[in-house]
Amino acid sequence: MVRIDSAAPDIAGHPGGLRRDVGLIGLMWASVGSIIGSGWLYGAEEAVTTAGPAAIISWVIGAASIVLLALVHAELGGMFPVAGGTARYPHYAFGGLAGMSFGWFSWLQAATVAPIEVEAMIGYARHWSWAEGFLHSDKTLTTSGFIVAVLLMAVFVAVNFLGVRVLANTNSVTTWWKIAVPLATIFIMALTHFHGGNFTSGSFAPFGAKGVLSAISTSGIMFALLGFEQAIQLAGESRNPKRDLPRATLGSVLIGAVIYVALQIVFIAALPSSTFAKGWDHLSYAGISGPWAGLATVVGLGWLAVVLYIDAVVSPAGTGLIYATATSRISYGLSKNGYAPKGLEKTDRNGVPWIGLLVSFVTGVVCFLPFPSWQQLVGFITSASVLMYAGAPLAYGVFANRLPHIERPYRLPAGKVIAPLSFVVANLIIYWSGWNTLWRLGVAIVLGYLLLGAYAWYAVQKGRPDAPRLDWKAAQWLPVYLVGIGAISSQGTFGGAGRIGLWWDILIIAVFSLVIYYWALATAADTAEIERNIGEVEVVEVAAH
């Protein structure tokens, strides 16, 4: 028996709540299906033009960073298998203000991924003559393209309305396809067109360390690797969350990392030397707007190109589908914690949070308006995602100190070292995304405070029992953290003023991160307060299945 934040309405058998219908494969495939989406279609090309052949190092660093964050999430997911988990851990550890903040980061990330996947589908579809009119020359959607995008978002939502079991089965089928196609591409390209000399042609790292580090955040590497948390977001619908969540989280990261590193190696090796004769930052060949399919055509594998153009619909669609699911579950979690209207907790007869789904649809449609292309959205979403992930190491540190008695199905080895290290790594990834991305993220954060803050004020004024307590003392480090990251970025070498040189900026971020980490642990809620934070969202005793 373990205490978990899973209200009676969340449990199978209680009408109107979430239903525990998802097994290990469904959870793992939810994460793998999110990891392998449009990122594999664009990431290798974007990374090599930013870092040259040293993009391989970028992928390895990115994968190692995700592994660190996933390890922390694996223990937390087993401790608290709740719907919308990433939006809830900081609430337990630091109370209302921090919980509301990281909840918004989680929702912002999830709500904007599905539109990115739709953009990717439309971008690759330009290969066919009937889809040429969907995008303007600057890659913004035309009227017909906008209509198609809205219809695709509607399909994502419609499948979700069929219930989590149908969703899991649908996602499992598409994920098998999504794994098979990249693996086939790796083996076919490696066997038929592998030119080892490409790795040393000119220079292995023509853009130096800055290019390697920039590629991690801005070229789609981190965006491609994100998604392991989808199993955690579905924890409230897992049949055996304690056993399955850690396995699904770590298993999905391993699968995704191996596939992406192999894809980058094979992409570089398969390129004809003429395509990068003017430098890696001027990589060019026919059909490069759909990098893998275009390359397959150039090297004479036309049949593979056809498969890849089909996959350019299937892979992003599968990822968009699961992120539409995640958005509604995070909305559900925000409502559970009192940060958003209670209507977001309403579920239909299939256990689907239907209002949250509709909100995710509307948000996706809005995202088609201001953002013209997949590449321009990637940096923004990467920063929002990693900012969301950064809350987990902080919460882990608090729980390790305050709740050592709570059952942990998976216990992270050397957790008190890995947790602060993963927090440092998360902040470095945020920093590497660049000032031009971070100031826009700052605007989105302020918007979130206005929206959620307005609801909190309304709930307090009306004397609603679920009105959140903001707990300013436990979150006193939060404004310093957010403003500090922005200030360092504005003066750094990644899109900033350049007053802080490379390597010095990394040292400053690392020291700043550790100061924030231990400050947060020192001022976090005490054990009684944490248990009350958990109890405020209807804690019940649930036997392990």
C-alpha positions as CSV (number, residue, x, y, z in Angstrom):
1,M,0.0,0.0,0.0
2,V,1.2,3.5,-0.8
3,R,-0.3,6.9,-0.6
4,I,-0.7,8.4,-4.0
5,D,-2.5,11.4,-5.3
6,S,-5.2,9.6,-7.2
7,A,-8.6,10.6,-6.2
8,A,-11.4,8.1,-6.0
9,P,-12.8,9.5,-9.3
10,D,-9.4,8.7,-10.9
11,I,-9.6,5.0,-10.2
12,A,-11.1,2.3,-12.4
13,G,-14.6,1.5,-11.3
14,H,-15.6,5.0,-10.3
15,P,-17.9,6.5,-12.8
16,G,-16.9,9.7,-14.4
17,G,-13.2,9.4,-13.6
18,L,-10.1,8.3,-15.4
19,R,-9.9,4.6,-16.2
20,R,-6.9,2.4,-15.5
21,D,-6.7,0.7,-18.9
22,V,-3.1,1.1,-19.9
23,G,-0.4,-1.5,-19.5
24,L,3.4,-1.4,-19.8
25,I,3.5,-1.5,-23.6
26,G,0.8,1.2,-23.9
27,L,2.8,3.4,-21.5
28,M,6.1,2.8,-23.2
29,W,4.7,3.3,-26.6
30,A,3.1,6.5,-25.5
31,S,6.6,7.8,-24.7
32,V,8.4,6.2,-27.7
33,G,5.6,7.5,-30.0
34,S,6.2,11.0,-28.7
35,I,10.0,10.7,-29.0
36,I,10.0,9.5,-32.5
37,G,8.0,12.1,-34.4
38,S,8.9,15.0,-36.7
39,G,12.3,15.2,-34.9
40,W,13.7,12.3,-36.8
41,L,12.6,13.7,-40.1
42,Y,14.4,17.0,-39.6
43,G,16.8,16.7,-36.7
44,A,19.8,15.1,-38.5
45,E,19.9,17.7,-41.3
46,E,19.4,20.7,-38.9
47,A,22.1,19.4,-36.5
48,V,24.7,18.8,-39.2
49,T,24.3,22.3,-40.6
50,T,24.8,23.7,-37.2
51,A,27.6,21.6,-35.9
52,G,29.0,19.7,-38.9
53,P,29.9,16.0,-38.3
54,A,30.4,16.8,-34.7
55,A,26.6,16.8,-34.5
56,I,27.1,13.2,-33.4
57,I,28.6,14.6,-30.1
58,S,25.6,16.9,-29.8
59,W,23.2,14.0,-30.0
60,V,25.2,12.0,-27.4
61,I,25.2,15.0,-25.0
62,G,21.5,15.5,-25.6
63,A,20.8,11.8,-25.0
64,A,22.9,11.8,-21.8
65,S,21.0,14.9,-20.6
66,I,17.7,13.2,-21.2
67,V,18.8,10.1,-19.4
68,L,19.6,12.1,-16.3
69,L,16.2,13.8,-16.3
70,A,14.4,10.5,-17.1
71,L,16.1,8.8,-14.1
72,V,14.7,11.4,-11.7
73,H,11.3,11.2,-13.3
74,A,11.3,7.4,-13.1
75,E,11.5,7.5,-9.3
76,L,9.0,10.2,-9.0
77,G,6.6,8.5,-11.4
78,G,6.7,5.3,-9.2
79,M,6.2,7.3,-6.0
80,F,3.3,9.4,-7.3
81,P,1.5,7.7,-10.3
82,V,-0.9,10.5,-11.0
83,A,-2.5,12.0,-14.1
84,G,-0.5,15.0,-15.3
85,G,2.4,14.1,-13.0
86,T,5.0,16.6,-14.2
87,A,2.6,19.4,-13.4
88,R,2.1,18.1,-9.8
89,Y,5.4,17.2,-8.3
90,P,6.5,20.8,-7.7
91,H,3.1,21.5,-6.1
92,Y,3.7,18.8,-3.6
93,A,7.2,20.0,-2.7
94,F,6.8,23.8,-2.9
95,G,3.1,24.5,-2.7
96,G,0.9,26.7,-4.8
97,L,3.1,29.3,-6.5
98,A,5.8,26.8,-7.7
99,G,3.2,24.3,-8.6
100,M,1.2,26.8,-10.6
101,S,4.4,27.9,-12.4
102,F,5.7,24.4,-13.4
103,G,2.2,23.4,-14.2
104,W,2.0,26.2,-16.7
105,F,5.4,25.2,-18.2
106,S,4.1,21.6,-18.6
107,W,0.9,22.7,-20.2
108,L,2.6,25.2,-22.5
109,Q,5.0,22.5,-23.8
110,A,2.4,19.9,-24.3
111,A,-0.2,22.1,-26.0
112,T,2.2,23.4,-28.6
113,V,3.8,20.1,-29.7
114,A,0.7,18.8,-31.7
115,P,0.7,22.0,-33.9
116,I,4.4,21.4,-34.6
117,E,3.7,17.9,-35.8
118,V,1.0,19.2,-38.0
119,E,3.4,21.8,-39.5
120,A,5.9,19.0,-40.1
121,M,3.3,16.8,-41.9
122,I,2.3,19.7,-44.2
123,G,5.9,20.6,-44.8
124,Y,6.8,17.1,-46.1
125,A,3.6,16.9,-48.0
126,R,4.8,19.7,-50.3
127,H,6.5,16.9,-52.3
128,W,3.1,16.1,-53.8
129,S,1.7,18.5,-56.3
130,W,-1.7,18.6,-54.6
131,A,-0.1,20.0,-51.4
132,E,2.1,22.6,-52.9
133,G,-0.4,25.3,-52.2
134,F,-0.6,24.6,-48.4
135,L,2.5,26.8,-47.6
136,H,3.7,30.3,-48.7
137,S,7.3,30.7,-49.7
138,D,8.2,31.8,-46.2
139,K,6.6,28.5,-44.9
140,T,3.5,30.2,-43.4
141,L,0.2,28.4,-43.9
142,T,-2.0,29.5,-46.8
143,T,-5.7,29.5,-46.3
144,S,-6.0,26.0,-47.7
145,G,-3.1,24.9,-45.5
146,F,-4.7,26.4,-42.4
147,I,-7.9,24.5,-43.1
148,V,-5.9,21.2,-43.5
149,A,-4.0,21.9,-40.3
150,V,-7.3,22.5,-38.4
151,L,-8.7,19.3,-39.7
152,L,-5.6,17.3,-38.7
153,M,-5.9,18.8,-35.2
154,A,-9.6,17.7,-35.1
155,V,-8.6,14.2,-36.0
156,F,-6.2,14.1,-33.1
157,V,-8.9,15.2,-30.7
158,A,-11.5,12.8,-32.2
159,V,-9.3,9.7,-31.7
160,N,-8.8,10.8,-28.1
161,F,-12.5,11.0,-27.5
162,L,-12.7,7.2,-28.2
163,G,-11.0,6.6,-24.8
164,V,-7.6,5.8,-23.5
165,R,-7.7,2.1,-24.4
166,V,-8.4,2.9,-28.1
167,L,-5.8,5.6,-28.0
168,A,-3.2,3.2,-26.6
169,N,-4.0,0.6,-29.2
170,T,-3.9,3.1,-32.0
171,N,-0.7,4.6,-30.7
172,S,0.9,1.1,-30.4
173,V,0.2,0.3,-34.1
174,T,1.6,3.7,-35.3
175,T,4.6,3.4,-33.0
176,W,5.6,0.0,-34.4
177,W,5.6,1.7,-37.8
178,K,7.5,4.7,-36.5
179,I,10.3,2.5,-35.1
180,A,10.4,0.2,-38.1
181,V,10.9,3.0,-40.7
182,P,13.9,4.8,-39.1
183,L,15.5,1.4,-38.4
184,A,15.1,0.3,-42.0
185,T,16.4,3.6,-43.2
186,I,19.5,3.3,-41.0
187,F,20.3,-0.2,-42.2
188,I,19.6,0.4,-45.9
189,M,21.6,3.7,-46.0
190,A,24.4,2.2,-44.1
191,L,24.7,-0.9,-46.3
192,T,24.4,1.0,-49.6
193,H,25.8,4.5,-49.1
194,F,28.2,4.8,-46.2
195,H,31.1,7.1,-47.0
196,G,33.4,7.2,-43.9
197,G,35.4,10.1,-45.3
198,N,32.5,12.4,-44.8
199,F,33.2,12.6,-41.1
200,T,36.7,14.2,-41.7
201,S,36.0,16.1,-44.9
202,G,37.2,19.6,-44.1
203,S,36.8,19.4,-40.4
204,F,34.9,17.2,-37.9
205,A,33.9,20.2,-35.9
206,P,33.9,23.2,-38.3
207,F,31.9,25.4,-36.0
208,G,33.7,24.5,-32.8
209,A,32.3,23.8,-29.3
210,K,29.7,26.6,-29.8
211,G,28.2,24.8,-32.8
212,V,28.1,21.5,-30.9
213,L,26.3,23.1,-27.9
214,S,24.0,25.3,-30.0
215,A,22.8,22.2,-32.0
216,I,21.6,20.6,-28.8
217,S,18.8,23.2,-28.2
218,T,18.3,24.9,-31.5
219,S,18.5,22.3,-34.2
220,G,15.8,19.9,-32.9
221,I,18.0,17.5,-30.9
222,M,16.4,18.1,-27.6
223,F,13.0,18.5,-29.2
224,A,13.4,15.1,-30.9
225,L,14.4,13.4,-27.6
226,L,11.7,14.9,-25.5
227,G,8.6,12.9,-24.8
228,F,9.6,10.3,-22.2
229,E,7.3,12.0,-19.7
230,Q,4.1,10.9,-21.7
231,A,4.0,7.7,-19.7
232,I,4.1,9.7,-16.5
233,Q,1.3,12.0,-17.7
234,L,-0.9,8.8,-18.2
235,A,0.0,7.4,-14.8
236,G,-3.6,7.9,-13.6
237,E,-4.7,5.5,-16.3
238,S,-2.0,2.8,-15.7
239,R,-3.0,-0.7,-14.6
240,N,0.2,-1.1,-12.6
241,P,1.8,2.3,-12.3
242,K,4.4,1.4,-9.6
243,R,5.9,-1.3,-11.7
244,D,5.3,0.0,-15.2
245,L,6.1,3.7,-15.0
246,P,9.9,3.4,-14.3
247,R,10.3,0.7,-17.0
248,A,8.3,2.7,-19.6
249,T,10.2,5.9,-18.8
250,L,13.7,4.5,-19.0
251,G,13.0,2.1,-21.8
252,S,11.6,4.8,-24.1
253,V,14.7,7.0,-23.6
254,L,17.0,4.1,-24.4
255,I,15.1,3.2,-27.6
256,G,14.9,6.9,-28.7
257,A,18.6,7.7,-28.0
258,V,20.0,4.7,-29.9
259,I,17.8,5.4,-32.9
260,Y,18.6,9.1,-33.1
261,V,22.4,8.7,-32.7
262,A,22.4,6.0,-35.4
263,L,20.3,8.2,-37.7
264,Q,22.8,11.1,-37.4
265,I,25.8,8.9,-38.2
266,V,24.1,7.4,-41.2
267,F,22.8,10.7,-42.5
268,I,26.3,12.2,-42.5
269,A,27.8,9.1,-44.1
270,A,25.2,8.8,-46.9
271,L,25.6,12.4,-48.2
272,P,27.3,12.7,-51.6
273,S,30.4,14.9,-51.2
274,S,29.0,17.5,-53.6
275,T,26.1,18.3,-51.2
276,F,28.5,19.9,-48.6
277,A,31.2,21.1,-50.9
278,K,30.6,24.7,-49.9
279,G,30.6,23.9,-46.2
280,W,28.2,22.1,-43.9
281,D,26.3,25.3,-43.2
282,H,25.6,25.4,-47.0
283,L,24.4,21.8,-47.3
284,S,22.2,21.5,-50.3
285,Y,20.6,18.9,-52.5
286,A,17.3,18.4,-54.4
287,G,14.4,17.8,-52.0
288,I,16.3,19.0,-48.9
289,S,13.0,20.5,-47.6
290,G,12.2,16.9,-46.7
291,P,15.8,15.9,-45.7
292,W,15.6,12.1,-45.5
293,A,13.3,11.6,-48.4
294,G,15.2,14.0,-50.5
295,L,18.5,12.2,-49.7
296,A,17.0,8.9,-50.6
297,T,16.0,10.2,-54.0
298,V,19.4,11.8,-54.6
299,V,21.2,8.5,-53.9
300,G,18.9,6.5,-56.1
301,L,16.6,4.9,-53.5
302,G,13.4,6.3,-54.9
303,W,11.3,3.5,-53.4
304,L,12.6,4.3,-49.9
305,A,11.8,8.0,-50.5
306,V,8.1,7.0,-51.1
307,V,8.1,5.1,-47.8
308,L,9.7,8.1,-46.1
309,Y,7.1,10.5,-47.5
310,I,4.4,8.2,-46.1
311,D,6.2,8.1,-42.7
312,A,6.2,11.9,-42.8
313,V,2.5,11.7,-42.2
314,V,2.4,8.7,-39.8
315,S,5.3,9.7,-37.4
316,P,4.2,13.3,-36.7
317,A,0.6,12.2,-36.5
318,G,1.3,9.6,-33.9
319,T,3.2,12.2,-31.8
320,G,0.6,14.8,-32.2
321,L,-2.1,12.3,-31.2
322,I,-0.4,11.5,-27.9
323,Y,0.4,15.1,-27.1
324,A,-3.2,16.0,-27.5
325,T,-3.8,13.4,-24.9
326,A,-1.1,14.8,-22.6
327,T,-2.5,18.3,-22.8
328,S,-5.9,17.3,-21.5
329,R,-4.3,15.3,-18.7
330,I,-2.1,18.2,-17.6
331,S,-5.2,20.4,-17.7
332,Y,-6.8,17.8,-15.5
333,G,-3.8,17.9,-13.1
334,L,-3.9,21.7,-13.0
335,S,-7.5,21.7,-12.1
336,K,-6.9,19.0,-9.4
337,N,-4.4,21.3,-7.8
338,G,-6.8,24.2,-7.9
339,Y,-5.0,26.3,-10.5
340,A,-7.6,26.1,-13.2
341,P,-11.4,25.8,-13.4
342,K,-12.9,22.6,-12.0
343,G,-14.6,22.0,-15.4
344,L,-11.3,20.7,-16.7
345,E,-11.7,17.6,-14.5
346,K,-15.0,16.6,-16.1
347,T,-14.7,13.3,-17.9
348,D,-17.1,11.5,-20.3
349,R,-18.3,7.9,-20.2
350,N,-15.0,6.8,-21.7
351,G,-13.0,8.5,-18.9
352,V,-11.8,11.2,-21.2
353,P,-11.2,14.8,-19.9
354,W,-13.3,16.2,-22.7
355,I,-13.1,19.9,-21.8
356,G,-9.3,19.7,-21.6
357,L,-9.3,18.1,-25.1
358,L,-11.3,20.9,-26.5
359,V,-9.0,23.4,-25.0
360,S,-6.0,21.6,-26.5
361,F,-7.7,21.8,-29.9
362,V,-8.4,25.5,-29.7
363,T,-4.8,26.1,-28.5
364,G,-3.4,24.2,-31.4
365,V,-5.4,26.1,-33.9
366,V,-4.2,29.4,-32.4
367,C,-0.6,28.2,-32.7
368,F,-1.0,27.9,-36.5
369,L,-1.4,31.7,-36.7
370,P,1.9,33.3,-35.4
371,F,4.5,30.6,-36.0
372,P,5.5,30.0,-39.6
373,S,7.5,26.8,-39.5
374,W,8.6,23.7,-37.6
375,Q,12.2,25.0,-37.2
376,Q,11.1,28.3,-35.6
377,L,8.9,26.5,-33.0
378,V,11.5,24.0,-32.0
379,G,13.7,26.3,-29.9
380,F,10.8,27.7,-28.1
381,I,9.2,24.4,-27.2
382,T,12.6,22.9,-26.2
383,S,13.0,25.7,-23.7
384,A,9.5,25.2,-22.3
385,S,10.0,21.5,-22.1
386,V,13.3,21.5,-20.3
387,L,12.0,24.3,-17.9
388,M,9.1,21.9,-17.1
389,Y,11.6,19.0,-16.6
390,A,13.7,21.2,-14.2
391,G,11.0,21.0,-11.6
392,A,11.5,17.3,-11.2
393,P,15.1,17.3,-9.8
394,L,14.1,20.0,-7.3
395,A,11.1,18.0,-6.2
396,Y,13.2,14.9,-6.0
397,G,15.7,16.6,-3.7
398,V,12.8,17.7,-1.4
399,F,11.2,14.2,-1.3
400,A,14.5,12.5,-0.6
401,N,15.0,14.7,2.5
402,R,11.4,15.1,3.7
403,L,9.7,11.8,2.6
404,P,12.3,9.0,3.0
405,H,9.5,6.7,4.3
406,I,7.4,6.8,1.1
407,E,7.6,3.6,-0.9
408,R,9.7,3.9,-4.1
409,P,9.2,1.1,-6.6
410,Y,12.3,2.4,-8.4
411,R,15.1,4.0,-6.3
412,L,17.6,6.1,-8.2
413,P,21.2,5.2,-7.4
414,A,23.2,8.2,-6.1
415,G,20.1,10.3,-6.4
416,K,21.4,13.1,-4.3
417,V,24.2,13.6,-6.8
418,I,22.2,12.9,-10.0
419,A,19.3,15.2,-9.1
420,P,21.4,18.5,-8.7
421,L,23.5,17.4,-11.8
422,S,20.3,17.0,-13.8
423,F,19.1,20.4,-12.7
424,V,22.4,21.9,-13.9
425,V,22.1,20.1,-17.2
426,A,18.5,21.3,-17.7
427,N,19.5,24.9,-17.2
428,L,22.4,24.6,-19.6
429,I,20.0,23.3,-22.3
430,I,17.7,26.2,-21.6
431,Y,20.6,28.6,-21.9
432,W,21.9,27.1,-25.1
433,S,18.5,27.7,-26.8
434,G,19.6,31.4,-27.0
435,W,18.3,34.7,-25.9
436,N,16.1,35.2,-28.9
437,T,14.1,32.2,-27.8
438,L,14.2,32.8,-24.0
439,W,12.8,36.3,-24.1
440,R,9.8,35.0,-26.0
441,L,9.5,32.2,-23.5
442,G,9.5,34.9,-20.8
443,V,6.5,36.6,-22.4
444,A,4.7,33.2,-22.4
445,I,5.5,32.7,-18.8
446,V,4.1,36.1,-17.9
447,L,0.9,35.3,-19.8
448,G,0.6,32.1,-17.8
449,Y,0.9,34.0,-14.6
450,L,-1.8,36.4,-15.7
451,L,-4.2,33.6,-16.7
452,L,-3.7,31.2,-13.8
453,G,-3.2,34.1,-11.3
454,A,-6.5,35.6,-12.4
455,Y,-8.3,32.3,-11.7
456,A,-6.5,31.9,-8.3
457,W,-7.6,35.5,-7.3
458,Y,-11.2,34.7,-8.5
459,A,-11.2,31.5,-6.5
460,V,-10.0,33.2,-3.3
461,Q,-12.4,36.1,-3.7
462,K,-15.3,33.6,-4.0
463,G,-14.1,31.7,-1.0
464,R,-13.9,28.5,-3.0
465,P,-12.7,25.5,-1.0
466,D,-10.3,24.5,-3.8
467,A,-8.7,28.0,-4.1
468,P,-4.9,27.5,-4.2
469,R,-2.6,28.7,-1.5
470,L,0.4,30.3,-3.2
471,D,3.0,29.5,-0.5
472,W,5.4,32.4,-1.3
473,K,7.9,31.4,1.3
474,A,8.5,27.9,-0.1
475,A,8.9,29.4,-3.6
476,Q,11.0,32.5,-2.8
477,W,13.8,31.1,-5.0
478,L,11.5,30.9,-8.1
479,P,11.5,34.5,-9.4
480,V,15.3,34.7,-8.8
481,Y,15.7,31.5,-10.8
482,L,13.6,32.6,-13.8
483,V,15.0,36.2,-14.0
484,G,18.5,34.9,-13.4
485,I,18.5,32.5,-16.3
486,G,17.2,35.2,-18.5
487,A,19.8,37.8,-17.3
488,I,22.7,35.4,-17.9
489,S,21.3,34.5,-21.4
490,S,21.0,38.2,-22.3
491,Q,24.7,38.7,-21.6
492,G,26.0,35.3,-23.0
493,T,27.3,34.2,-26.4
494,F,24.2,32.3,-27.5
495,G,22.2,35.2,-29.0
496,G,23.0,37.6,-26.1
497,A,25.3,40.6,-25.9
498,G,28.4,38.4,-25.8
499,R,29.8,40.0,-22.6
500,I,30.1,36.5,-21.0
501,G,32.5,34.3,-23.0
502,L,32.1,30.6,-23.9
503,W,33.0,28.3,-21.0
504,W,32.7,31.1,-18.5
505,D,29.0,31.2,-19.2
506,I,28.7,27.4,-18.6
507,L,30.5,27.8,-15.3
508,I,28.2,30.6,-14.2
509,I,25.1,28.6,-15.2
510,A,26.4,25.6,-13.2
511,V,27.1,27.6,-10.1
512,F,23.9,29.6,-10.4
513,S,21.9,26.3,-10.8
514,L,23.5,24.8,-7.7
515,V,22.7,27.9,-5.6
516,I,19.1,27.8,-6.7
517,Y,18.9,24.0,-6.1
518,Y,20.1,24.1,-2.5
519,W,18.2,27.3,-1.8
520,A,15.0,25.6,-3.0
521,L,15.6,22.6,-0.8
522,A,16.3,24.7,2.2
523,T,13.0,26.7,1.9
524,A,10.8,23.9,0.7
525,A,7.7,22.9,2.6
526,D,8.2,20.7,5.6
527,T,7.0,17.1,5.8
528,A,3.6,18.0,7.3
529,E,3.1,20.6,4.7
530,I,4.0,18.3,1.8
531,E,1.6,15.7,3.1
532,R,-1.1,18.4,3.3
533,N,-0.3,19.5,-0.3
534,I,-0.7,15.9,-1.4
535,G,-3.9,15.5,0.7
536,E,-5.5,18.6,-0.8
537,V,-6.0,16.7,-4.0
538,E,-7.9,13.8,-2.5
539,V,-5.2,11.4,-1.5
540,V,-6.5,7.9,-1.1
541,E,-5.0,4.5,-0.3
542,V,-4.7,2.4,-3.4
543,A,-3.4,-1.1,-3.3
544,A,-0.7,-2.0,-5.9
545,H,-2.3,-4.2,-8.5
